Amino acid sequence: MIKKILFGLIFLFAALGLRAQTPVAKWVELQDFSRLMQGNAAFKAWKGESLLWPFLMEATPEIPIKVTLESGKARISLKTIKLNPIEADLSAGFCGEAKSIGNFEKVSVPDLAIFQKDNSLILDYSEQWIMLLVEVDAKAKPGLYPIKLHFDQAGKRYSTQANLTILNQALEKRIGFQIDFWQYPNSLAEFHQLKPWSPPHLEHLKTMWRQLDEIHQGPITTYAFWDIYNTRIRELDEMMVQVTKRKDGSFTYNFRNFETYLRLVLKGSPKRQISFHNLFPWNNHFFFWDEESGKIQSIHTAPGSEEYKAYWTPFLSELHSFLESKGWLDQFVIYFDERDEGETLGLIEWIKGLHPEFKIGYSGRFDPSLSSMVYDYSMPVNVVLEAQDLSNRKKAGFKTSLYTSCFETANQPNFLLSSNYLDIYFLVYLAKSRGYDGILRWAYNLWSSDILNSAIYLDVPSGDAHLVYPNGEVSVRYLVLKDALEDIAKLEARKNSLQVREMMESLLPYFLLNLENDRWSRVKAMKNFLND
């Protein structure tokens, strides 16, 4: 398993004064980098598809290695990726419960995926995992093509080969399946030490959204204050919606940052969903700038209380008017995260009583009473929705998705650094097989200051809080998710096939959530079938 790869066993050689040895690149299995690929390297691909080819590279560190591709008439291109080790914990299960008592194993996982300029890389270790991203042109001709890969370092060359079969099937880039990773814009500002919502911050956000669009991200994560959880008090001008309480007790609202961010993201996708958080936060604090004291203050009260309603009624009225004036009201969704079903239902009824046009989103256990009120409903992977309930939601024009959290046990599928990559495929396949519209996941980019070295973060398992890294870098998990979404395009292209339906149904048995080898074998069978 990849989670058992210990980089502590890999030692660093200083290249100065050393003579470069002939480099060696060993093919390894994608689902388990510690296993060498058996037999000849042979691959199949649709036109327009990308392939992930991982290697264990053995070479002298700190001396450039040039990677080249010899593909004849295959019309394929190559991108070289260096995989850097990240410190991680294996405390998956119940939100890292073992971390609270200091009882967890630390390992290093090759998760940080850094694309190399001009396919030239410099290893940091004498042994290091790399990955090649091979992209097949959309206009490539079907056929069997011999491929040669060359690794050149200081006059020494290592070559390996593979056979690539390009099938007479074209991959569609658009799919009827969405990802919803919750974003943390201020995490970028913090890491890069930028003023939130300043032009340099917005440039980083553009990069973030280019990455998100590559994995079919749907909604924009927005909020009333600084982020979804607001565990740190910031300045007024850093609020997404700036709330001010005047000396006379009335409130005013400045939507400048909110509008700036939405315009940046909606420029290329004007009808994208806007998910809005903070009406039922975990800490039940509601913030504002107080003119009387000249400080940020908060109201701490239970949702639904009279004090709560006095705070939110004018806020929602101003927000409704603002959204209506910009033409964004129909795509706006007020979102509730894993909160008590009864309290949430009461809040929804109150909100609808004020402004019936507001749509509602909810992640949590299925509740029939909520379902009729919730436009965007995401349920944990271990909840199986009855066929009639799903049918009712589809008839109403509602969205339904699957989500994973840090509550799953260690052997259940997830997106963590301790997860097997085959489980990312399984979760994507499972959501599609259940008839859902996509997958929701917390969180996309909630980073510590040491994220480039360590993913040990608060009390959550490593990888639960991030899928990408600063400086525009991604993870291996990101690349695998992107590859899994290409498989969704293949499934949609063959949706009328009886065999496709049978293959998808084979992923539905509930026991697969707890039996790793069984679900992995079915994922492999699905991948083989899609390339038949």
FENSUL-V754378 format. One record per residue. RES is the residue in one letter. PSI is psi in radians with two decimals (999 if undefined). OMEGA is omega in whole degrees, 0 to 359 (* if undefined). Layout:
res=RES psi=PSI omega=OMEGA
res=RES psi=PSI omega=OMEGA
This chain:
res=M psi=2.56 omega=180
res=I psi=-0.51 omega=181
res=K psi=-0.23 omega=180
res=K psi=0.04 omega=180
res=I psi=2.08 omega=182
res=L psi=1.91 omega=181
res=F psi=-0.20 omega=177
res=G psi=-0.33 omega=178
res=L psi=-0.16 omega=181
res=I psi=2.12 omega=185
res=F psi=2.63 omega=185
res=L psi=2.29 omega=174
res=F psi=2.29 omega=171
res=A psi=2.25 omega=186
res=A psi=-0.40 omega=183
res=L psi=2.23 omega=178
res=G psi=-0.07 omega=180
res=L psi=2.60 omega=178
res=R psi=2.25 omega=183
res=A psi=2.32 omega=175
res=Q psi=2.85 omega=176
res=T psi=2.17 omega=182
res=P psi=2.68 omega=177
res=V psi=2.31 omega=177
res=A psi=1.99 omega=182
res=K psi=2.21 omega=176
res=W psi=2.36 omega=176
res=V psi=2.85 omega=181
res=E psi=2.41 omega=181
res=L psi=-0.71 omega=183
res=Q psi=-0.17 omega=183
res=D psi=1.66 omega=185
res=F psi=-0.32 omega=181
res=S psi=-0.08 omega=180
res=R psi=2.15 omega=175
res=L psi=2.53 omega=177
res=M psi=2.32 omega=180
res=Q psi=2.46 omega=178
res=G psi=-2.97 omega=181
res=N psi=2.54 omega=178
res=A psi=1.95 omega=181
res=A psi=2.34 omega=185
res=F psi=2.69 omega=173
res=K psi=2.55 omega=182
res=A psi=2.60 omega=171
res=W psi=2.78 omega=174
res=K psi=2.29 omega=182
res=G psi=0.03 omega=183
res=E psi=2.74 omega=173
res=S psi=2.55 omega=180
res=L psi=2.47 omega=177
res=L psi=2.07 omega=180
res=W psi=1.81 omega=180
res=P psi=2.58 omega=180
res=F psi=2.66 omega=164
res=L psi=2.02 omega=184
res=M psi=2.20 omega=175
res=E psi=2.01 omega=183
res=A psi=2.97 omega=177
res=T psi=2.20 omega=180
res=P psi=2.78 omega=174
res=E psi=0.20 omega=173
res=I psi=2.24 omega=185
res=P psi=2.47 omega=174
res=I psi=2.22 omega=178
res=K psi=2.23 omega=179
res=V psi=2.22 omega=179
res=T psi=2.70 omega=183
res=L psi=2.25 omega=177
res=E psi=1.82 omega=189
res=S psi=0.10 omega=178
res=G psi=-2.18 omega=182
res=K psi=0.37 omega=187
res=A psi=-0.34 omega=182
res=R psi=1.03 omega=175
res=I psi=2.75 omega=179
res=S psi=2.89 omega=188
res=L psi=2.40 omega=169
res=K psi=2.30 omega=182
res=T psi=2.36 omega=185
res=I psi=2.22 omega=174
res=K psi=2.32 omega=182
res=L psi=1.96 omega=182
res=N psi=2.50 omega=181
res=P psi=2.46 omega=177
res=I psi=2.28 omega=177
res=E psi=2.34 omega=183
res=A psi=2.89 omega=174
res=D psi=2.78 omega=180
res=L psi=0.78 omega=183
res=S psi=0.56 omega=179
res=A psi=2.49 omega=179
res=G psi=2.19 omega=179
res=F psi=0.93 omega=174
res=C psi=0.76 omega=175
res=G psi=0.68 omega=183
res=E psi=-0.66 omega=182
res=A psi=-0.43 omega=182
res=K psi=-0.51 omega=182
res=S psi=-0.41 omega=178
res=I psi=0.19 omega=176
res=G psi=0.38 omega=185
res=N psi=1.38 omega=177
res=F psi=2.71 omega=182
res=E psi=2.35 omega=176
res=K psi=2.38 omega=176
res=V psi=3.03 omega=173
res=S psi=2.29 omega=185
res=V psi=2.35 omega=179
res=P psi=1.38 omega=187
res=D psi=-0.60 omega=182
res=L psi=2.00 omega=185
res=A psi=1.91 omega=185
res=I psi=1.99 omega=178
res=F psi=2.36 omega=185
res=Q psi=2.29 omega=181
res=K psi=2.34 omega=176
res=D psi=0.43 omega=179
res=N psi=0.60 omega=177
res=S psi=2.22 omega=182
res=L psi=2.73 omega=175
res=I psi=2.10 omega=180
res=L psi=2.58 omega=175
res=D psi=-0.31 omega=183
res=Y psi=2.83 omega=178
res=S psi=-0.40 omega=172
res=E psi=2.26 omega=181
res=Q psi=2.49 omega=178
res=W psi=2.43 omega=174
res=I psi=2.94 omega=177
res=M psi=2.47 omega=175
res=L psi=2.28 omega=175
res=L psi=1.94 omega=182
res=V psi=2.11 omega=184
res=E psi=2.20 omega=180
res=V psi=2.25 omega=180
res=D psi=2.50 omega=181
res=A psi=-0.37 omega=181
res=K psi=0.29 omega=179
res=A psi=2.58 omega=179
res=K psi=2.38 omega=178
res=P psi=2.61 omega=178
res=G psi=3.06 omega=179
res=L psi=2.21 omega=184
res=Y psi=2.22 omega=171
res=P psi=2.37 omega=183
res=I psi=2.42 omega=173
res=K psi=2.39 omega=176
res=L psi=2.34 omega=181
res=H psi=2.39 omega=178
res=F psi=1.92 omega=185
res=D psi=2.27 omega=178
res=Q psi=2.07 omega=175
res=A psi=0.80 omega=177
res=G psi=-0.04 omega=178
res=K psi=2.44 omega=182
res=R psi=2.42 omega=169
res=Y psi=2.34 omega=181
res=S psi=2.56 omega=174
res=T psi=2.88 omega=184
res=Q psi=2.87 omega=179
res=A psi=2.83 omega=173
res=N psi=2.26 omega=179
res=L psi=2.13 omega=175
res=T psi=2.07 omega=176
res=I psi=2.09 omega=183
res=L psi=2.77 omega=179
res=N psi=0.96 omega=178
res=Q psi=2.33 omega=181
res=A psi=2.34 omega=182
res=L psi=2.23 omega=175
res=E psi=2.39 omega=181
res=K psi=-0.52 omega=179
res=R psi=2.35 omega=180
res=I psi=2.75 omega=178
res=G psi=0.97 omega=186
res=F psi=2.25 omega=184
res=Q psi=2.58 omega=171
res=I psi=2.51 omega=174
res=D psi=1.50 omega=172
res=F psi=2.20 omega=180
res=W psi=2.25 omega=186
res=Q psi=2.70 omega=178
res=Y psi=1.46 omega=181
res=P psi=-0.66 omega=182
res=N psi=-0.31 omega=176
res=S psi=-0.65 omega=177
res=L psi=-0.77 omega=180
res=A psi=-0.73 omega=180
res=E psi=-0.86 omega=184
res=F psi=-0.75 omega=184
res=H psi=0.08 omega=178
res=Q psi=0.94 omega=180
res=L psi=2.66 omega=175
res=K psi=2.20 omega=180
res=P psi=2.36 omega=177
res=W psi=0.17 omega=174
res=S psi=2.84 omega=179
res=P psi=-0.74 omega=177
res=P psi=-0.65 omega=177
res=H psi=-0.75 omega=181
res=L psi=-0.57 omega=177
res=E psi=-0.71 omega=176
res=H psi=-0.63 omega=179
res=L psi=-0.58 omega=175
res=K psi=-0.75 omega=177
res=T psi=-0.76 omega=179
res=M psi=-0.74 omega=182
res=W psi=-0.46 omega=172
res=R psi=-0.71 omega=177
res=Q psi=-0.77 omega=181
res=L psi=-0.70 omega=180
res=D psi=-0.48 omega=178
res=E psi=-0.40 omega=179
res=I psi=0.45 omega=173
res=H psi=0.70 omega=176
res=Q psi=2.42 omega=177
res=G psi=-1.53 omega=190
res=P psi=2.71 omega=169
res=I psi=2.23 omega=176
res=T psi=2.05 omega=177
res=T psi=3.00 omega=185
res=Y psi=2.91 omega=183
res=A psi=-0.53 omega=189
res=F psi=-1.93 omega=186
res=W psi=-0.59 omega=174
res=D psi=-2.94 omega=186
res=I psi=-0.63 omega=188
res=Y psi=-0.38 omega=173
res=N psi=0.87 omega=179
res=T psi=-0.18 omega=178
res=R psi=2.31 omega=179
res=I psi=2.25 omega=181
res=R psi=-2.98 omega=180
res=E psi=2.77 omega=179
res=L psi=-0.78 omega=185
res=D psi=-0.05 omega=175
res=E psi=-0.19 omega=176
res=M psi=2.51 omega=175
res=M psi=-0.75 omega=170
res=V psi=2.04 omega=184
res=Q psi=2.00 omega=182
res=V psi=2.17 omega=180
res=T psi=2.30 omega=174
res=K psi=2.05 omega=180
res=R psi=2.95 omega=180
res=K psi=-0.44 omega=179
res=D psi=0.04 omega=177
res=G psi=-0.16 omega=179
res=S psi=2.85 omega=182
res=F psi=2.57 omega=170
res=T psi=2.77 omega=187
res=Y psi=2.28 omega=178
res=N psi=2.02 omega=184
res=F psi=0.31 omega=186
res=R psi=-0.92 omega=181
res=N psi=-0.72 omega=178
res=F psi=-0.84 omega=181
res=E psi=-0.71 omega=180
res=T psi=-0.78 omega=181
res=Y psi=-0.78 omega=181
res=L psi=-0.73 omega=180
res=R psi=-0.64 omega=178
res=L psi=-0.78 omega=185
res=V psi=-0.67 omega=185
res=L psi=-0.13 omega=181
res=K psi=-0.71 omega=182
res=G psi=-0.20 omega=182
res=S psi=1.35 omega=192
res=P psi=-0.32 omega=182
res=K psi=0.27 omega=181
res=R psi=2.48 omega=179
res=Q psi=2.47 omega=176
res=I psi=1.87 omega=179
res=S psi=2.23 omega=188
res=F psi=2.13 omega=183
res=H psi=2.97 omega=169
res=N psi=-0.05 omega=177
res=L psi=-0.36 omega=177
res=F psi=1.17 omega=184
res=P psi=2.89 omega=182
res=W psi=-0.57 omega=183
res=N psi=-0.04 omega=178
res=N psi=0.62 omega=174
res=H psi=2.41 omega=181
res=F psi=2.10 omega=197
res=F psi=2.77 omega=175
res=F psi=2.76 omega=172
res=W psi=2.18 omega=184
res=D psi=1.98 omega=181
res=E psi=-0.59 omega=183
res=E psi=-0.81 omega=183
res=S psi=-0.29 omega=183
res=G psi=0.49 omega=182
res=K psi=2.84 omega=169
res=I psi=2.24 omega=177
res=Q psi=2.98 omega=177
res=S psi=2.70 omega=170
res=I psi=2.24 omega=177
res=H psi=1.87 omega=185
res=T psi=2.77 omega=180
res=A psi=2.39 omega=175
res=P psi=2.34 omega=181
res=G psi=-0.21 omega=178
res=S psi=2.91 omega=179
res=E psi=-0.67 omega=178
res=E psi=-0.70 omega=177
res=Y psi=-0.85 omega=183
res=K psi=-0.63 omega=179
res=A psi=-0.57 omega=178
res=Y psi=-0.84 omega=191
res=W psi=-0.41 omega=182
res=T psi=-0.90 omega=178
res=P psi=-0.57 omega=178
res=F psi=-0.90 omega=183
res=L psi=-0.58 omega=178
res=S psi=-0.81 omega=179
res=E psi=-0.71 omega=179
res=L psi=-0.76 omega=179
res=H psi=-0.80 omega=180
res=S psi=-0.72 omega=179
res=F psi=-0.87 omega=181
res=L psi=-0.71 omega=180
res=E psi=-0.69 omega=181
res=S psi=-0.48 omega=181
res=K psi=-0.11 omega=182
res=G psi=0.40 omega=185
res=W psi=0.01 omega=188
res=L psi=-0.69 omega=185
res=D psi=-0.40 omega=181
res=Q psi=0.15 omega=184
res=F psi=2.31 omega=183
res=V psi=2.12 omega=174
res=I psi=2.16 omega=191
res=Y psi=2.40 omega=176
res=F psi=2.37 omega=189
res=D psi=1.86 omega=172
res=E psi=0.71 omega=179
res=R psi=2.88 omega=180
res=D psi=2.28 omega=186
res=E psi=-0.75 omega=181
res=G psi=-0.81 omega=178
res=E psi=-0.69 omega=179
res=T psi=-0.75 omega=179
res=L psi=-0.73 omega=178
res=G psi=-0.70 omega=179
res=L psi=-0.71 omega=180
res=I psi=-0.79 omega=180
res=E psi=-0.66 omega=178
res=W psi=-0.79 omega=179
res=I psi=-0.80 omega=180
res=K psi=-0.55 omega=177
res=G psi=-0.56 omega=177
res=L psi=-0.84 omega=185
res=H psi=1.59 omega=184
res=P psi=-0.37 omega=184
res=E psi=-0.36 omega=181
res=F psi=2.25 omega=174
res=K psi=2.76 omega=184
res=I psi=2.46 omega=172
res=G psi=2.62 omega=182
res=Y psi=2.35 omega=172
res=S psi=2.22 omega=181
res=G psi=-2.98 omega=181
res=R psi=2.68 omega=182
res=F psi=2.36 omega=176
res=D psi=2.11 omega=183
res=P psi=-0.65 omega=180
res=S psi=-0.69 omega=176
res=L psi=-0.68 omega=187
res=S psi=-0.66 omega=182
res=S psi=-0.25 omega=182
res=M psi=-0.29 omega=189
res=V psi=2.07 omega=179
res=Y psi=-0.77 omega=184
res=D psi=1.77 omega=186
res=Y psi=2.14 omega=178
res=S psi=2.28 omega=185
res=M psi=2.55 omega=179
res=P psi=2.71 omega=184
res=V psi=-0.48 omega=182
res=N psi=0.12 omega=174
res=V psi=2.19 omega=179
res=V psi=2.05 omega=183
res=L psi=2.32 omega=177
res=E psi=2.56 omega=184
res=A psi=-0.69 omega=182
res=Q psi=-0.66 omega=178
res=D psi=-0.73 omega=178
res=L psi=-0.71 omega=179
res=S psi=-0.72 omega=179
res=N psi=-0.68 omega=180
res=R psi=-0.72 omega=179
res=K psi=-0.72 omega=180
res=K psi=-0.58 omega=180
res=A psi=-0.09 omega=182
res=G psi=0.39 omega=182
res=F psi=2.81 omega=177
res=K psi=2.48 omega=179
res=T psi=2.34 omega=181
res=S psi=2.99 omega=179
res=L psi=2.52 omega=173
res=Y psi=2.66 omega=172
res=T psi=2.70 omega=178
res=S psi=-2.95 omega=177
res=C psi=0.20 omega=179
res=F psi=-0.31 omega=179
res=E psi=2.63 omega=178
res=T psi=2.99 omega=190
res=A psi=-0.50 omega=183
res=N psi=0.04 omega=181
res=Q psi=2.71 omega=187
res=P psi=2.47 omega=179
res=N psi=-3.02 omega=179
res=F psi=0.37 omega=186
res=L psi=2.91 omega=175
res=L psi=-0.34 omega=177
res=S psi=-0.08 omega=184
res=S psi=2.59 omega=172
res=N psi=2.46 omega=182
res=Y psi=-0.49 omega=178
res=L psi=-0.44 omega=179
res=D psi=-0.46 omega=175
res=I psi=-0.75 omega=174
res=Y psi=-0.77 omega=182
res=F psi=-0.80 omega=182
res=L psi=-0.71 omega=178
res=V psi=-0.81 omega=178
res=Y psi=-0.73 omega=183
res=L psi=-0.79 omega=179
res=A psi=-0.73 omega=178
res=K psi=-0.72 omega=182
res=S psi=-0.55 omega=178
res=R psi=-0.14 omega=180
res=G psi=0.28 omega=181
res=Y psi=2.93 omega=182
res=D psi=-0.16 omega=180
res=G psi=-2.81 omega=182
res=I psi=2.41 omega=173
res=L psi=2.57 omega=180
res=R psi=2.33 omega=168
res=W psi=2.26 omega=358
res=A psi=2.87 omega=186
res=Y psi=-0.74 omega=189
res=N psi=0.97 omega=174
res=L psi=1.85 omega=192
res=W psi=2.65 omega=164
res=S psi=2.98 omega=179
res=S psi=-0.30 omega=183
res=D psi=0.47 omega=188
res=I psi=-0.45 omega=180
res=L psi=-0.19 omega=177
res=N psi=-0.58 omega=187
res=S psi=2.37 omega=176
res=A psi=0.26 omega=176
res=I psi=1.99 omega=193
res=Y psi=2.08 omega=177
res=L psi=-2.38 omega=182
res=D psi=0.28 omega=182
res=V psi=2.64 omega=178
res=P psi=2.57 omega=182
res=S psi=2.29 omega=182
res=G psi=-0.27 omega=179
res=D psi=-0.57 omega=186
res=A psi=0.01 omega=180
res=H psi=2.58 omega=173
res=L psi=-0.36 omega=181
res=V psi=3.03 omega=183
res=Y psi=2.91 omega=176
res=P psi=2.99 omega=177
res=N psi=0.41 omega=177
res=G psi=0.24 omega=180
res=E psi=2.66 omega=181
res=V psi=-3.05 omega=178
res=S psi=2.91 omega=172
res=V psi=-0.65 omega=180
res=R psi=-0.67 omega=176
res=Y psi=-0.82 omega=181
res=L psi=-0.67 omega=178
res=V psi=-0.73 omega=177
res=L psi=-0.76 omega=178
res=K psi=-0.69 omega=178
res=D psi=-0.70 omega=179
res=A psi=-0.61 omega=179
res=L psi=-0.46 omega=172
res=E psi=-0.58 omega=176
res=D psi=-0.57 omega=175
res=I psi=-0.69 omega=176
res=A psi=-0.66 omega=178
res=K psi=-0.74 omega=178
res=L psi=-0.71 omega=180
res=E psi=-0.57 omega=178
res=A psi=-0.43 omega=182
res=R psi=0.45 omega=188
res=K psi=-0.38 omega=181
res=N psi=0.01 omega=181
res=S psi=2.29 omega=177
res=L psi=-0.65 omega=181
res=Q psi=-0.63 omega=176
res=V psi=-0.79 omega=180
res=R psi=-0.67 omega=178
res=E psi=-0.71 omega=178
res=M psi=-0.72 omega=180
res=M psi=-0.68 omega=178
res=E psi=-0.49 omega=180
res=S psi=-0.27 omega=180
res=L psi=-0.10 omega=188
res=L psi=-0.44 omega=182
res=P psi=2.33 omega=186
res=Y psi=-0.55 omega=184
res=F psi=-0.36 omega=182
res=L psi=-0.42 omega=179
res=L psi=-0.40 omega=184
res=N psi=-0.11 omega=181
res=L psi=1.75 omega=187
res=E psi=-0.92 omega=186
res=N psi=-0.63 omega=180
res=D psi=-0.81 omega=182
res=R psi=-0.58 omega=178
res=W psi=-0.68 omega=179
res=S psi=-0.60 omega=179
res=R psi=-0.57 omega=174
res=V psi=-0.79 omega=179
res=K psi=-0.69 omega=179
res=A psi=-0.71 omega=179
res=M psi=-0.79 omega=181
res=K psi=-0.70 omega=177
res=N psi=-0.72 omega=181
res=F psi=-0.72 omega=183
res=L psi=-0.35 omega=179
res=N psi=0.25 omega=175
res=D psi=999 omega=*
